[in-house]
Amino acid sequence: MRRTASAAPTGESIHTYNVCSLSWIRRRDGLIVVMNRDERRDRAPARPPRRWHGADGGFTAPVDGDAGGTWIAAKDSGVVLALLNHQAPDDSGVVRRVGEGRRISRGLLVTTLAAEAGIPDAARLRAAGLAAFAPFRLFVAGLSVPPRVFTWNGLVLRARQLDPRLGFLTSSSWNPGAVIPSRHARFRAFARRHPKPTRADLLTFHAQADDPRGTPWAICMARDDARTVSTTVVDVGPSGVAMRYRAV
């Protein structure tokens, strides 16, 4: 498949922090993934999407300014990988217990998996050495790959199939037990208003910076310590793969 391209970046760090909102539309002739990246205000700015080499011809991904990895990657084969943080009330104790010690940046896991041939699965994730990574969720989808999410809670890896046509994932390091359900409710309301949403509809949804309870609850969020810093859009179709990135 055709793709956007540029030189491959290098660089590593053991630190990363990903809090994001992601949605997708998947139809017979195309896949659209839109992702807001929410980051701490003290992190270095990310670099725009660049070309990375890989076994399947390579992939396109933006570059984390601190860790050198990425939070979203589009393989030339049309498979999209996206990383979200994992906070869940029922796993909060697990997350705390495994949160100690040195960790490898989860963004480097995305670049490792995207560079490998084939489609990321549970076996490939386990082979990457999950104990070295803080908890996360990994979204994987493609034209011929039904959307799924792999959740690593620090002790157990789980896989779950997602809605094959339209869906939403989000995370929040602040008040996750309330903010995450609230954002999902907002997406359900959006889906009722837009039963066949367009790319423009998804972008409008991800640009919403208002919420009656305050900006920390919004899809395009803002808090004293963090804010939405970028929106990335991946279009996959019969003619190829394209990634567009906009700093907020």
Legacy VTK file of the C-alpha trace (Angstrom):
# vtk DataFile Version 3.0
C-alpha trace
ASCII
DATASET POLYDATA
POINTS 248 float
0.000 0.000 0.000
1.162 3.570 -0.582
2.015 5.636 2.480
3.457 8.917 3.677
7.203 8.699 4.271
10.273 10.413 5.708
13.494 9.451 7.468
13.487 7.056 10.436
14.056 8.604 13.882
16.175 7.214 16.664
16.381 7.727 20.393
15.189 6.061 23.584
14.037 6.922 27.061
12.562 4.898 29.895
9.894 7.520 30.594
6.523 8.017 28.905
3.032 9.200 29.770
0.054 8.584 27.507
-3.487 9.705 28.239
-5.621 9.853 25.115
-8.991 9.584 23.389
-9.397 7.511 20.237
-12.273 6.804 17.865
-12.665 4.871 14.643
-14.918 4.334 11.651
-14.414 1.089 9.763
-16.262 0.285 6.550
-15.719 -2.112 3.676
-13.634 0.400 1.733
-11.869 2.268 4.500
-10.733 2.745 8.067
-10.453 6.129 9.802
-8.785 6.446 13.206
-8.702 9.757 15.079
-6.633 10.135 18.235
-6.202 13.001 20.692
-3.007 12.837 22.679
-3.200 14.310 26.190
0.134 15.002 27.859
1.730 16.672 30.846
2.536 20.322 30.272
6.178 19.776 31.242
6.901 17.198 28.519
8.895 18.091 25.428
6.833 18.747 22.277
6.393 15.774 19.973
7.791 15.745 16.447
5.447 15.321 13.449
4.969 11.937 11.721
8.050 10.474 10.124
9.003 7.380 8.195
10.208 4.343 10.167
11.685 1.182 8.631
10.131 -2.219 9.283
9.774 -5.800 8.099
6.512 -5.086 6.253
8.022 -2.164 4.385
7.793 0.175 7.350
5.337 2.471 9.064
4.536 6.127 9.698
4.376 7.584 13.210
4.891 10.814 15.144
7.782 10.884 17.596
7.539 11.463 21.347
9.754 14.402 22.283
11.028 12.821 25.503
11.034 9.064 24.949
11.629 8.754 21.204
8.824 6.229 20.736
5.282 6.872 19.557
1.649 6.593 20.612
0.169 5.824 17.188
1.589 4.069 14.140
0.225 3.211 10.696
1.897 0.276 8.989
2.251 0.184 5.204
0.061 -2.924 5.310
-2.825 -0.789 6.613
-2.723 -1.943 10.234
-3.021 0.836 12.823
-1.611 0.581 16.369
-2.454 3.089 19.099
-1.413 3.220 22.744
-3.538 4.453 25.633
-2.841 4.519 29.324
-4.699 2.031 31.498
-6.586 3.190 34.557
-9.509 1.175 35.832
-11.120 1.222 39.279
-11.092 -2.581 39.553
-7.381 -2.771 38.679
-6.173 0.251 40.646
-4.425 -1.864 43.257
-2.605 -3.878 40.617
-1.462 -0.700 38.877
-0.003 0.636 42.120
1.815 -2.587 42.985
3.625 -2.843 39.659
4.335 0.871 39.310
7.692 0.769 41.077
11.172 0.611 39.565
12.555 1.385 36.132
10.232 1.020 33.174
10.770 0.977 29.433
8.790 3.611 27.579
5.538 2.124 26.327
5.956 4.175 23.161
8.957 2.023 22.284
6.705 -1.031 22.459
4.545 0.502 19.710
7.530 1.102 17.428
8.831 -2.419 18.075
5.509 -4.058 17.216
4.915 -1.815 14.192
8.338 -2.706 12.785
7.634 -6.441 12.949
6.032 -8.382 10.100
2.390 -9.310 10.513
-0.295 -8.211 12.934
0.411 -7.643 16.646
-1.190 -10.294 18.842
-0.980 -11.555 22.414
2.000 -13.803 21.673
4.018 -10.914 20.222
3.142 -8.707 23.176
4.252 -11.318 25.684
7.469 -11.885 23.729
8.236 -8.168 24.088
8.601 -8.617 27.864
5.496 -7.016 29.332
6.892 -6.912 32.876
9.155 -4.052 31.765
6.192 -1.834 30.842
3.707 0.101 32.942
0.024 -0.764 32.365
-1.427 0.164 28.980
-4.055 -0.567 26.357
-3.047 -1.242 22.760
-5.600 -0.702 19.981
-5.057 -2.668 16.764
-7.202 -2.445 13.606
-7.022 -2.595 9.819
-9.203 -2.990 6.747
-9.040 -6.770 7.146
-8.297 -6.693 10.893
-11.351 -6.205 13.143
-10.604 -3.684 15.911
-9.365 -5.161 19.163
-7.730 -3.894 22.323
-5.046 -5.584 24.405
-5.000 -4.518 28.054
-1.931 -5.040 30.244
-2.753 -4.271 33.884
0.743 -5.011 35.176
0.073 -8.692 35.882
-2.319 -10.042 33.256
-2.718 -9.443 29.515
-6.279 -9.531 28.191
-7.627 -9.192 24.647
-11.069 -7.930 23.681
-12.813 -7.506 20.331
-14.263 -4.039 19.747
-17.168 -2.760 17.671
-16.104 -3.471 14.083
-17.794 -0.371 12.633
-17.637 2.524 15.089
-16.101 2.909 18.514
-14.303 4.934 21.135
-11.607 4.465 23.784
-10.354 6.995 26.303
-8.236 7.342 29.426
-7.744 9.893 32.178
-5.132 9.930 34.919
-7.409 12.280 36.913
-10.625 10.849 38.389
-10.757 7.967 35.864
-13.740 6.298 37.498
-15.899 9.301 36.597
-14.201 10.921 33.602
-13.893 7.775 31.460
-17.608 6.789 31.730
-18.584 10.419 31.115
-16.610 10.575 27.881
-18.038 7.237 26.736
-21.541 8.578 27.380
-20.687 11.617 25.308
-19.534 9.391 22.449
-22.710 7.303 22.626
-24.728 10.506 22.297
-22.564 11.501 19.331
-23.160 8.093 17.687
-26.927 8.480 18.110
-26.779 11.853 16.367
-24.442 10.520 13.678
-25.344 6.868 12.909
-23.084 7.037 9.837
-20.443 9.562 10.893
-17.994 11.074 8.469
-14.340 11.861 8.979
-15.331 15.487 9.580
-17.825 14.399 12.248
-15.104 12.540 14.163
-12.777 15.528 13.957
-15.495 17.799 15.306
-16.102 15.373 18.175
-12.393 15.279 19.060
-12.187 19.091 18.988
-14.817 19.521 21.732
-13.122 21.492 24.488
-16.208 22.195 26.568
-17.982 20.255 29.291
-20.509 21.435 31.915
-18.242 20.095 34.673
-15.108 21.776 33.389
-12.326 21.281 30.854
-10.735 18.227 32.573
-13.836 16.272 31.493
-13.753 17.398 27.865
-12.624 15.323 24.879
-10.083 18.030 24.007
-9.139 18.406 27.648
-7.168 20.858 29.769
-5.995 20.669 33.382
-3.366 22.554 35.334
-0.895 19.694 34.828
-1.897 18.336 31.400
-3.777 19.118 28.201
-4.601 17.759 24.761
-1.491 18.502 22.705
-2.280 16.971 19.298
-4.791 15.221 17.065
-3.652 12.508 14.657
-5.832 11.131 11.854
-5.083 7.914 9.968
-6.930 7.099 6.736
-6.602 3.555 5.377
-8.158 2.663 2.044
-7.633 0.595 -1.095
-5.221 3.217 -2.468
-2.980 3.402 0.580
-2.364 4.803 4.058
-2.157 8.458 5.064
-1.437 10.054 8.423
-2.199 13.672 9.263
-1.039 15.341 12.440
-2.021 18.634 14.030
-0.538 20.135 17.181
-3.237 21.731 19.343
LINES 1 249
248 0 1 2 3 4 5 6 7 8 9 10 11 12 13 14 15 16 17 18 19 20 21 22 23 24 25 26 27 28 29 30 31 32 33 34 35 36 37 38 39 40 41 42 43 44 45 46 47 48 49 50 51 52 53 54 55 56 57 58 59 60 61 62 63 64 65 66 67 68 69 70 71 72 73 74 75 76 77 78 79 80 81 82 83 84 85 86 87 88 89 90 91 92 93 94 95 96 97 98 99 100 101 102 103 104 105 106 107 108 109 110 111 112 113 114 115 116 117 118 119 120 121 122 123 124 125 126 127 128 129 130 131 132 133 134 135 136 137 138 139 140 141 142 143 144 145 146 147 148 149 150 151 152 153 154 155 156 157 158 159 160 161 162 163 164 165 166 167 168 169 170 171 172 173 174 175 176 177 178 179 180 181 182 183 184 185 186 187 188 189 190 191 192 193 194 195 196 197 198 199 200 201 202 203 204 205 206 207 208 209 210 211 212 213 214 215 216 217 218 219 220 221 222 223 224 225 226 227 228 229 230 231 232 233 234 235 236 237 238 239 240 241 242 243 244 245 246 247
